[in-house]
Structure formats: C-alpha cells, structure tokens
Amino acid sequence: MNISPATSLYLHQELVHERIRTLHREAEEERIASRVRSVRKARRQAERAAARLSSALARI
C-alpha cells in the first residue's frame, strides 16, 4: 500500500500535534503535582508550628 505525499504529510503533522498536546498535558499534570507537594509541605510546617506553640504555651 502506497501512501501519497499529502497523506504522509498530514499524518506527520497529526503526530506532531498529538505530541505537543501530550507535552502540554504532562506539563499541566506536573504543575498540579508540584502545587500538591507545596500544599502538603506547608501543612506539615503549620502542624509543626502549632505543636511548638502548644508546647510553649503549656510551659507558661
């Protein structure tokens, strides 16, 4: 089966566009994962600060 040059070009362009869409999707997923990690880190820091504050208040 022979593929015409126009069809070949179209298929190549579609593959390129699909790869670009995939990269955009992966980048967005990574941004979301990064925000989740930041929120978890901030939550842990807040919990530790609250524990230190409670401990300090208990000593007063």
C-alpha angles and dihedrals in degrees: 000000000000121000118212118239090246091053091046091052091047092051091048091051091049091052091050092049092048090051091050091050090049092051091050091049092048091048091052091049090051091050090052092047090049091052091049090052090049092050092048091049092049091048091052091049091050091049091051091048091050090050091050091049092049090049092049092048091049090057093054 
